Amino acid sequence: MRPSSPTGRADQRVIDAIVRAIGEETDTSTGTRSRLMRRVEQLLEAEHGAGAVATPSRAAFYRLVEQLSTGRLPFSAVTTRRQNANRPTGPFTSTLASRPGEQVQIDTTKLDLLAVLDDGTVHRPELTIAVDIATRTICAAVLRPESTKAVDAALLLAKVLVPEVMRPTWPQALAASASRLPHARLLEIDARFEHAAAKPVIVPVIVPETIVTVYLSQTFTAACQRLSISVQLAHPGTPTDKGVVERTFSSINTLFCQHVASYTGRDVSRRGVDPGGKAAFSLPELDDLPGMDQHLQMGPHDGLVHPFLPGQPLSPNDAYALQVATSGYLPMSLGPSDYIELLPVTWRVINNYGIRIVHRTYDAPELAAYRKQSSGVVGQRGKWEVHYDPHDLSHVFVRNHRASGWITAEWTLLPLVARPFSDALWRQARRQVVERGLDGDDQTAVARALDSLLRRAGREAGESPGDVPPPRTATPLRPATEPGEDGIDSEESTTTELAKVIPFGVFDPFSEEDYG
């Protein structure tokens, strides 16, 4: 006996219209069945003419919708509908990797908490992380106040390849020597591990072979090519292409963010009263909190099980120790020049007054010999290659095409500003100048507005006027081979006596504060 149809004797034209209307609900704000019925009537009238197709009674229509919407959830949360729509049609398969770095996934999300930004405002910061599939280690992480740029992903690569040195405020339990990492063996190969930390967002050092990411730009691609890393592009709007890193974000919000006073919850239905009023941490302070690190790196992970230890979940540190023993470890040393190579690049003319970039003038005594001179790069019509850091615009780096190395050029009005500043703060200060009816190209006016923003942010964060650091002076870029080169700011290296400083010289050739 033939089984009966779940839609009974309903008109096929009505069924087709209902299926089409349910499909339209994927990206539409959640509505009711009565709205869906009205939409079906509109579709039938537009396709077949007014009154040509009889609409079922309301009760019969609701029963048809119930049968035809099974598994599609048109009246549930819109996030659920989008997840169902993005689900691949093929069978689910696990992402496999047998050694550290075989595949690393990079992605960005907004954290479920609020932070105090450089300008004193309170917003949800963005977190970009790189997760190793084989060990589930968060190889590196970058916190940014706004939309993450390709340069952040490029600098994340440099952070992946270098162990983080222990800071004076961190407990000894976070040291790599106190963890289950094969510290002694790694130290024999790479001296940088002597005072390395075991913070999971920084350590262990994993050299990626393949990166799965949504970032595809000239800056990020050039960084991967320089580091001999292959890139696999994830499909837009398809989180299953990088499911491990997506699941890691959920763990971060659960194990770390909910314990911070400014926790917002994942949506407004889970949000408390005025979480912004409880925000007390800046981005550097959030980055320094060890709570997320201890839970994720040292705790057992259900996805990490060794064949000879069935039923016993391993921590990422345990998995790394086991896998590095079989696959080995090959250090990749990066110097200050490598960091500069990973920065965005622009091509400029060296004029008599210096180099002009986005209404800012940069100059240095070393540029005197090259003013109004051609770089010799025919493809750029004689312009000079200039690299810049969007998160610290106080300096730029000019490649010396006539000789070797780099020339550090300082912003000519840097003494008017209290501390380093980002591109976002520069644009905000310039916007304020224009709103006052002044010339947005006047560097002096923008510098004063920028300084006012930075000082006001310091006061709102609890600093007194005397706490604002004095203007910095340019620090010349030294060759990586210079004796005593350690890549760390001189003031920090002279005041820190808790440990011998290891010559990392990787992420910033001058000081860590540039990334505040």
C-alpha positions as CSV (number, residue, x, y, z in Angstrom):
1,M,0.0,0.0,0.0
2,R,1.4,3.4,-1.0
3,P,2.1,5.6,2.0
4,S,0.0,8.8,2.2
5,S,1.5,12.2,1.4
6,P,2.2,14.4,4.5
7,T,0.6,17.3,2.6
8,G,-2.6,15.3,1.8
9,R,-4.5,16.6,-1.2
10,A,-3.2,20.2,-1.0
11,D,-2.8,22.1,-4.3
12,Q,0.8,21.7,-5.5
13,R,0.9,25.4,-6.4
14,V,0.2,26.3,-2.7
15,I,2.9,23.8,-1.6
16,D,5.4,25.4,-3.9
17,A,4.6,28.9,-2.7
18,I,4.9,27.8,1.0
19,V,8.3,26.2,0.4
20,R,9.5,29.4,-1.4
21,A,8.2,31.6,1.4
22,I,9.9,29.5,4.1
23,G,13.2,29.8,2.1
24,E,12.8,33.6,2.2
25,E,12.7,33.5,6.0
26,T,16.4,32.6,6.3
27,D,17.7,36.1,6.3
28,T,14.5,37.9,7.4
29,S,13.6,39.0,11.0
30,T,11.6,36.3,12.7
31,G,7.9,36.6,12.2
32,T,4.7,34.6,12.7
33,R,2.7,32.1,10.7
34,S,0.1,34.7,9.9
35,R,2.8,36.8,8.2
36,L,4.0,33.7,6.3
37,M,0.4,33.1,5.1
38,R,0.1,36.7,3.8
39,R,3.4,36.2,1.9
40,V,2.1,33.0,0.3
41,E,-1.0,34.8,-0.8
42,Q,1.1,37.5,-2.4
43,L,3.2,34.9,-4.2
44,L,0.2,33.0,-5.5
45,E,-1.4,36.3,-6.8
46,A,1.8,37.5,-8.4
47,E,2.4,34.1,-10.2
48,H,-1.1,32.9,-11.1
49,G,-3.3,36.0,-10.8
50,A,-5.8,37.3,-8.2
51,G,-8.2,34.5,-7.1
52,A,-6.8,31.9,-9.5
53,V,-5.6,29.7,-6.6
54,A,-7.7,29.1,-3.5
55,T,-5.9,29.6,-0.2
56,P,-6.4,26.9,2.4
57,S,-8.1,27.8,5.7
58,R,-5.9,29.1,8.4
59,A,-5.9,25.8,10.3
60,A,-5.1,23.8,7.1
61,F,-2.4,26.3,6.2
62,Y,-0.8,26.0,9.6
63,R,-0.8,22.2,9.3
64,L,0.9,22.5,5.8
65,V,3.5,24.8,7.2
66,E,4.2,22.4,10.1
67,Q,4.8,19.6,7.6
68,L,6.9,21.6,5.1
69,S,9.1,23.4,7.6
70,T,10.5,20.3,9.4
71,G,14.2,20.9,10.2
72,R,14.1,24.5,8.8
73,L,12.8,26.3,11.9
74,P,11.4,29.4,10.2
75,F,9.9,30.8,13.4
76,S,12.9,30.3,15.7
77,A,15.9,32.5,16.2
78,V,17.4,34.0,13.0
79,T,20.8,32.8,14.0
80,T,19.5,29.2,14.1
81,R,18.1,29.6,10.6
82,R,21.3,31.0,9.2
83,Q,23.3,28.1,10.7
84,N,21.0,25.6,9.1
85,A,21.3,27.4,5.8
86,N,25.1,27.4,6.0
87,R,25.3,23.7,6.8
88,P,27.1,21.8,4.0
89,T,25.1,19.3,2.1
90,G,27.8,16.6,2.2
91,P,28.6,14.4,5.2
92,F,30.5,15.9,8.1
93,T,34.2,14.9,8.3
94,S,36.7,15.7,11.0
95,T,39.7,18.0,10.3
96,L,42.7,15.8,10.9
97,A,46.3,16.8,11.6
98,S,49.1,14.5,13.0
99,R,51.8,17.1,13.8
100,P,51.9,20.6,15.2
101,G,51.5,23.3,12.5
102,E,50.2,20.9,9.8
103,Q,47.0,23.0,9.7
104,V,46.3,26.3,11.6
105,Q,43.0,28.1,11.5
106,I,42.7,31.9,11.9
107,D,39.5,33.8,12.5
108,T,38.1,36.8,14.3
109,T,35.2,37.4,16.6
110,K,33.9,40.1,18.9
111,L,34.3,39.1,22.6
112,D,31.3,39.0,24.9
113,L,32.7,41.7,27.1
114,L,33.4,45.5,27.1
115,A,36.8,47.1,27.3
116,V,38.0,50.7,27.7
117,L,39.6,51.9,24.5
118,D,42.4,54.4,23.9
119,D,40.0,57.3,23.4
120,G,38.1,56.5,26.7
121,T,35.0,55.0,25.0
122,V,33.7,51.5,25.9
123,H,33.2,48.9,23.2
124,R,33.4,45.2,22.5
125,P,36.9,44.4,21.3
126,E,37.7,42.0,18.5
127,L,39.8,38.9,19.1
128,T,41.9,37.3,16.4
129,I,43.4,33.9,17.2
130,A,45.4,31.2,15.4
131,V,44.5,27.6,16.6
132,D,46.6,24.6,15.8
133,I,44.4,21.6,14.8
134,A,46.7,18.9,16.0
135,T,47.1,20.1,19.6
136,R,44.2,22.6,19.9
137,T,46.7,25.2,21.0
138,I,45.9,28.9,20.6
139,C,49.2,29.7,19.0
140,A,48.7,33.5,19.2
141,A,46.0,36.1,19.8
142,V,45.6,39.7,19.0
143,L,43.0,42.1,20.6
144,R,41.9,45.1,18.6
145,P,39.3,47.8,19.3
146,E,37.7,47.7,15.9
147,S,37.5,45.8,12.7
148,T,40.6,43.6,12.4
149,K,42.7,44.3,9.4
150,A,44.9,42.1,7.3
151,V,48.0,43.6,9.0
152,D,46.7,42.2,12.3
153,A,46.6,38.7,10.7
154,A,50.1,39.2,9.3
155,L,51.5,40.3,12.7
156,L,49.7,37.4,14.2
157,L,52.0,35.1,12.2
158,A,55.1,36.8,13.7
159,K,53.6,36.2,17.1
160,V,53.0,32.5,16.4
161,L,56.7,31.9,15.6
162,V,58.1,33.4,18.8
163,P,57.8,32.3,22.4
164,E,56.4,34.9,24.8
165,V,58.9,36.0,27.5
166,M,57.7,35.8,31.1
167,R,56.6,39.2,32.5
168,P,57.4,40.2,36.1
169,T,53.7,40.2,37.1
170,W,53.0,36.6,35.9
171,P,53.1,33.7,38.4
172,Q,55.8,31.1,38.0
173,A,53.1,28.5,37.2
174,L,52.8,30.1,33.8
175,A,56.5,29.5,32.9
176,A,57.2,27.0,30.2
177,S,59.7,25.3,32.5
178,A,56.8,24.5,35.0
179,S,54.5,23.1,32.3
180,R,54.3,19.7,30.7
181,L,56.1,21.1,27.6
182,P,59.4,19.4,26.8
183,H,61.2,22.5,28.0
184,A,64.7,21.1,28.5
185,R,64.7,19.6,25.0
186,L,63.3,22.7,23.4
187,L,65.8,24.8,25.2
188,E,68.7,22.8,23.7
189,I,67.4,23.7,20.2
190,D,66.0,27.2,20.8
191,A,67.6,29.4,23.4
192,R,64.5,31.7,23.4
193,F,62.7,29.1,25.6
194,E,64.9,29.9,28.7
195,H,62.5,32.4,30.1
196,A,59.5,31.6,27.9
197,A,55.9,31.6,29.3
198,A,53.4,28.8,28.9
199,K,50.6,31.1,28.1
200,P,48.5,29.3,25.5
201,V,47.8,32.4,23.4
202,I,51.6,32.7,22.9
203,V,53.3,29.3,23.5
204,P,54.3,26.7,22.4
205,V,56.0,27.9,19.3
206,I,54.3,26.3,16.3
207,V,55.5,26.9,12.7
208,P,52.4,26.7,10.5
209,E,52.5,24.7,7.2
210,T,49.0,25.5,6.1
211,I,46.7,28.3,7.3
212,V,42.9,28.2,6.8
213,T,41.5,31.7,7.0
214,V,39.1,34.3,5.6
215,Y,41.8,36.9,5.2
216,L,43.1,37.3,1.7
217,S,44.9,40.5,1.0
218,Q,48.2,41.6,-0.4
219,T,49.6,42.2,3.1
220,F,48.6,38.8,4.5
221,T,49.5,36.9,1.3
222,A,53.0,38.5,1.2
223,A,53.6,37.6,4.8
224,C,52.7,34.0,4.2
225,Q,54.9,33.9,1.1
226,R,57.8,35.3,3.1
227,L,57.3,32.7,5.8
228,S,56.8,29.8,3.3
229,I,53.2,29.1,4.5
230,S,50.5,27.9,2.2
231,V,47.0,29.5,2.5
232,Q,43.7,27.8,2.2
233,L,40.8,30.2,1.8
234,A,37.7,29.5,3.8
235,H,34.3,30.1,2.1
236,P,32.5,33.2,3.2
237,G,29.7,32.6,5.6
238,T,30.7,29.0,6.1
239,P,31.9,28.5,9.7
240,T,32.2,24.7,9.1
241,D,35.3,25.4,7.0
242,K,37.1,26.4,10.3
243,G,35.0,24.6,12.9
244,V,37.8,24.2,15.4
245,V,38.5,27.9,15.7
246,E,34.8,28.7,15.9
247,R,34.4,26.3,18.7
248,T,37.4,27.8,20.5
249,F,35.7,31.2,20.5
250,S,32.7,29.6,22.3
251,S,35.1,28.2,24.9
252,I,36.8,31.6,25.4
253,N,33.4,33.3,26.1
254,T,32.5,30.5,28.5
255,L,35.7,29.9,30.4
256,F,37.0,33.5,30.4
257,C,34.7,36.3,29.4
258,Q,31.8,35.5,31.7
259,H,34.2,36.0,34.7
260,V,35.0,39.5,33.7
261,A,32.9,42.3,35.3
262,S,31.9,43.8,31.9
263,Y,30.6,40.5,30.5
264,T,27.7,41.2,28.1
265,G,26.4,37.8,27.3
266,R,26.1,36.5,23.8
267,D,22.8,38.5,23.2
268,V,20.6,41.1,24.8
269,S,18.4,38.4,26.5
270,R,21.5,37.4,28.6
271,R,22.8,40.9,29.2
272,G,22.8,42.4,32.7
273,V,22.2,46.0,33.7
274,D,24.7,48.5,32.5
275,P,27.7,46.2,31.8
276,G,29.5,49.2,30.2
277,G,29.5,50.9,33.6
278,K,31.5,48.0,35.0
279,A,34.2,48.1,32.3
280,A,37.5,48.7,33.9
281,F,40.1,46.9,31.7
282,S,41.9,48.3,28.8
283,L,43.0,46.1,25.9
284,P,46.6,45.6,27.2
285,E,45.2,44.7,30.6
286,L,42.7,42.1,29.1
287,D,45.6,40.6,27.1
288,D,47.6,40.2,30.3
289,L,44.9,38.4,32.3
290,P,45.9,34.7,32.7
291,G,42.4,33.2,33.3
292,M,41.7,32.1,29.7
293,D,45.2,30.7,29.3
294,Q,45.2,28.4,32.3
295,H,41.8,26.9,31.4
296,L,42.4,26.3,27.7
297,Q,46.0,25.2,27.6
298,M,46.4,23.2,30.7
299,G,43.0,21.6,31.0
300,P,41.9,18.3,29.3
301,H,40.4,18.5,25.9
302,D,37.9,15.9,24.7
303,G,39.1,16.2,21.2
304,L,42.7,15.2,22.2
305,V,43.0,11.4,22.9
306,H,46.2,9.4,22.3
307,P,45.8,5.9,20.8
308,F,47.7,4.3,23.6
309,L,45.8,6.3,26.3
310,P,42.1,5.6,25.4
311,G,39.5,7.4,27.4
312,Q,42.0,9.8,28.9
313,P,41.7,13.3,27.4
314,L,44.9,15.2,27.0
315,S,45.6,18.9,27.5
316,P,47.0,20.9,24.6
317,N,50.4,21.0,26.4
318,D,50.3,17.2,26.7
319,A,49.4,16.8,23.1
320,Y,52.2,19.1,22.0
321,A,54.8,17.3,24.2
322,L,53.8,13.9,22.6
323,Q,53.7,15.2,19.0
324,V,56.9,17.3,19.1
325,A,58.7,14.2,20.4
326,T,57.8,12.4,17.1
327,S,57.7,15.2,14.6
328,G,60.6,17.3,15.9
329,Y,60.9,21.0,16.3
330,L,62.7,23.4,13.9
331,P,62.9,27.0,15.2
332,M,62.3,29.9,12.8
333,S,64.2,33.1,14.0
334,L,62.7,36.4,13.2
335,G,64.4,39.8,13.6
336,P,63.3,43.4,13.6
337,S,63.6,43.6,9.8
338,D,61.3,40.6,9.5
339,Y,58.7,42.4,11.6
340,I,58.9,45.4,9.3
341,E,58.5,43.2,6.2
342,L,55.1,42.0,7.5
343,L,53.7,45.5,7.8
344,P,51.6,47.2,5.1
345,V,53.5,48.9,2.4
346,T,53.0,52.1,0.4
347,W,55.2,53.9,-2.1
348,R,56.1,57.6,-1.7
349,V,58.4,60.3,-2.9
350,I,61.1,61.7,-0.6
351,N,60.5,65.4,-0.8
352,N,62.5,68.3,0.7
353,Y,60.2,68.3,3.7
354,G,60.2,64.5,4.1
355,I,57.5,61.9,3.3
356,R,53.8,62.6,3.2
357,I,51.3,59.9,4.2
358,V,47.6,60.6,4.8
359,H,48.1,64.3,5.9
360,R,51.1,63.4,8.1
361,T,54.8,64.3,7.4
362,Y,57.6,62.0,8.4
363,D,61.3,62.9,8.3
364,A,64.7,61.7,9.5
365,P,68.3,63.0,9.1
366,E,69.2,59.8,7.1
367,L,66.7,60.9,4.4
368,A,68.7,64.0,3.6
369,A,70.9,62.3,1.0
370,Y,67.8,60.9,-0.9
371,R,65.6,63.9,-1.1
372,K,64.1,64.4,-4.6
373,Q,66.1,61.3,-5.7
374,S,64.8,58.2,-7.5
375,S,64.8,54.9,-5.6
376,G,65.7,53.1,-8.8
377,V,62.6,50.9,-8.7
378,V,61.3,51.3,-12.3
379,G,58.0,49.6,-11.6
380,Q,57.1,52.2,-9.0
381,R,58.4,55.2,-11.1
382,G,61.3,55.8,-8.7
383,K,59.2,56.0,-5.5
384,W,60.5,54.6,-2.2
385,E,59.1,51.6,-0.4
386,V,57.6,52.7,3.0
387,H,56.2,50.3,5.6
388,Y,53.9,51.5,8.4
389,D,52.1,50.0,11.4
390,P,48.4,51.1,11.6
391,H,48.5,50.7,15.3
392,D,51.4,53.0,15.9
393,L,51.7,55.8,13.3
394,S,54.4,57.7,15.2
395,H,57.1,56.2,12.9
396,V,57.4,54.7,9.4
397,F,60.1,52.6,7.9
398,V,61.7,53.4,4.6
399,R,63.6,50.8,2.7
400,N,67.0,52.0,1.7
401,H,67.2,51.0,-2.0
402,R,70.6,52.6,-2.4
403,A,72.2,50.7,0.5
404,S,70.8,48.1,2.8
405,G,68.5,48.0,5.8
406,W,65.8,50.5,6.8
407,I,65.5,54.1,7.7
408,T,63.2,55.0,10.6
409,A,61.3,58.3,10.0
410,E,59.5,60.0,12.8
411,W,56.3,62.0,12.5
412,T,57.4,65.6,12.6
413,L,54.8,66.7,15.2
414,L,55.2,63.7,17.5
415,P,56.5,65.8,20.4
416,L,53.0,67.4,20.6
417,V,51.3,64.0,21.3
418,A,51.4,62.2,24.7
419,R,51.8,58.6,23.5
420,P,51.7,56.4,20.4
421,F,48.4,56.5,18.4
422,S,46.6,54.3,16.0
423,D,45.0,55.0,12.6
424,A,41.5,55.0,14.2
425,L,42.5,57.6,16.7
426,W,44.1,59.8,14.0
427,R,40.9,59.7,11.9
428,Q,38.8,60.5,15.0
429,A,41.0,63.5,15.9
430,R,40.9,64.7,12.2
431,R,37.1,64.4,12.2
432,Q,36.9,66.5,15.4
433,V,39.0,69.2,13.8
434,V,36.8,69.3,10.7
435,E,33.6,69.5,12.9
436,R,35.1,72.6,14.5
437,G,35.3,74.3,11.2
438,L,39.1,74.0,10.9
439,D,41.3,72.6,8.2
440,G,41.5,68.8,8.5
441,D,44.9,69.0,6.7
442,D,46.4,71.1,9.4
443,Q,48.7,68.7,11.2
444,T,49.2,70.9,14.2
445,A,45.4,71.2,14.8
446,V,45.0,67.4,14.4
447,A,48.0,66.7,16.7
448,R,46.5,68.9,19.5
449,A,43.1,67.2,19.1
450,L,44.8,63.8,19.2
451,D,46.8,64.7,22.3
452,S,43.5,65.9,24.0
453,L,41.9,62.5,23.1
454,L,44.7,60.6,24.6
455,R,44.9,62.6,27.8
456,R,41.2,62.5,28.3
457,A,41.2,58.7,27.9
458,G,44.0,58.5,30.5
459,R,42.0,60.5,33.0
460,E,38.8,58.4,32.4
461,A,40.9,55.3,32.9
462,G,41.9,56.6,36.4
463,E,45.2,58.2,35.6
464,S,46.2,61.6,37.0
465,P,47.6,64.3,34.6
466,G,51.0,63.5,35.9
467,D,50.7,59.9,34.9
468,V,50.6,60.7,31.2
469,P,54.0,59.7,29.8
470,P,56.1,62.4,28.2
471,P,56.3,62.5,24.4
472,R,58.6,59.9,22.9
473,T,61.6,60.6,20.8
474,A,62.5,58.6,17.8
475,T,64.6,55.4,18.4
476,P,66.9,54.6,15.4
477,L,66.5,51.2,13.9
478,R,69.6,49.2,14.7
479,P,70.9,46.3,12.6
480,A,69.8,42.9,13.8
481,T,73.4,41.8,14.1
482,E,74.5,44.7,16.4
483,P,76.1,43.3,19.6
484,G,73.8,43.5,22.5
485,E,70.7,43.8,20.3
486,D,67.7,42.4,22.2
487,G,64.7,44.1,20.5
488,I,63.3,45.3,23.8
489,D,62.9,48.9,24.9
490,S,65.9,50.2,26.8
491,E,63.9,51.5,29.8
492,E,62.2,48.1,30.3
493,S,65.5,46.2,30.0
494,T,67.2,48.4,32.6
495,T,64.4,48.4,35.2
496,T,63.5,44.6,35.0
497,E,66.0,42.6,37.1
498,L,63.8,39.5,37.7
499,A,65.3,37.6,34.8
500,K,67.9,37.6,32.1
501,V,66.4,39.2,29.0
502,I,66.4,36.8,26.0
503,P,67.0,38.4,22.6
504,F,63.6,38.0,20.9
505,G,63.5,41.1,18.8
506,V,60.4,40.0,16.9
507,F,57.1,41.6,17.2
508,D,58.2,45.2,17.7
509,P,61.8,46.4,17.2
510,F,61.3,49.1,19.7
511,S,58.8,48.5,22.6
512,E,55.7,46.6,23.5
513,E,53.8,49.8,24.3
514,D,53.4,50.5,20.7
515,Y,50.6,48.0,20.6
516,G,48.6,49.4,23.4
